[in-house]
């Protein structure tokens, strides 16, 4: 799982390298021929001149209609680049004495999504290498730890301390809004759900509930309302689901660390893994990190 994230002209760019023991000409066919791409690319590809179409398999957790794209560059057997919806994918094949080096970059539109894009593309590239080698590829069955690795590696889990309060924005992969709402509320909408507050927070009364997109409640300090906590969810087809967590009038490393831990637990729960008890050591580690940054 070797990915590099760069910011180029304000856009996030994922970069991968793979060594192959095959000629550039053979790798070119594997990379560009739709009949070869079906063995490693995440969608079925149709190329008609410069126009491209993508279709996900029925069992994929995203829309079956994968959208359209455009062929941007084709310089056999060296460079193949195309746009897939809003992302730009580029494959560069560099000759080497023992075969070739494949350099793959993905210019993505949403920085939050690179936590899931990175393990996804790493898996696709591993499948590409296996197909070129003529060996069977076994895709991973466990994705949570892989996504968590890149989310942490690229700092996508970090919160911000803003003038109005602390804020976190996290990608929830492809989960439908109804599913993540059920994880948050567990069917409770007439009181503050247990999963909507961390152990160090005293919740007050609910102020807004707009299922499955918004849940807001007061938080208390010394028994008096201090501000609100707001959970907001959004889903964009072919891009996924995001959650924004905001605690008004809360500031400092302790508040950031507590919600950071809580968001880690919540993300795992949306992926089907319920963790407990509260990881106090993790909270202390994050408090120190936020203090020092």
C-alpha positions, 0 to 999 in steps of 0.5 A: 500500500504505497501511495504518495499524496501531493497537492499540485495547483491546488488539486490532490494528486495520488501517485503510485509506482509498480515494477513489471517484468514485461515489455512496455508494449505488453503493459501498454495492452494491459493498461489500454485495451478494454478487454484487458482492463476488465481484469483490473480496472474497477469499472467496465470501460468502453472507448469510442474515439475520444469518448469513454463510458464506465459501468460498475458491476451490479455488486459494486457499492456504487451506482451501476452507471459509472459515468462518462469520460474523455481520452486525453492522451494516447502515446503508445507505448508510453502515456495513456491518460483520460478523464473519468467524470471529474478525475484525471488518470494518467499511466506512464510506462518507462522502459527498464532493463528488466521490464518497465516501471508503471507510474500511475497518478490520479488527480482527484476532485475531493481531497477527503476521498483519497483515504478510500481512493488510495487503497482502491487504486493500490488494489487495482494496480496489484491486480494489473500486475498479477494479470500481466504476470498471468497469476491469480489475484485475490482481492482483499476482504478487509478494507477498514484498516486499509482506509484508516491507514491512508486517512491517518497517513494523509491527515484526513482525520484531523479536526480544526479549531475555528473561531466558532468552535471545533469542526471535523469533516470525514468521508464515509465512503459509499454508505447511503444516508439512511444507513449512516443515520441509523448508525448515529441514532440507533433508532432514537430521534426523540432524545440525544442518541448515545452515539452522537456525544462522546463520554466527556460531553454533557448533552442537553436537549435536541434542537433540530432533527431532519433525518437523514441529514441533520441532528443538532442538540445543545451541550451543557457546561455546569448545567447551562447551555454552552452551544450546540453540537451539529451532525450534518450528512451529505451524499453525492452520487458517484462521490460518496457520503460525508459527515460534518461534525461541529461543536459550537464554543468548544476550543482547544486540544482536549475538545479536538482529541475527544471528537477525533477519537469519537469520529474514528469510532463512528467511522468504524461503526459505519463500516460495521465494526463496533469498538469499545470501550472508550480508548483513553490512551488514544485520547491522551495521545491525540491531546498531546499531538493537538497541543504540539501542532 
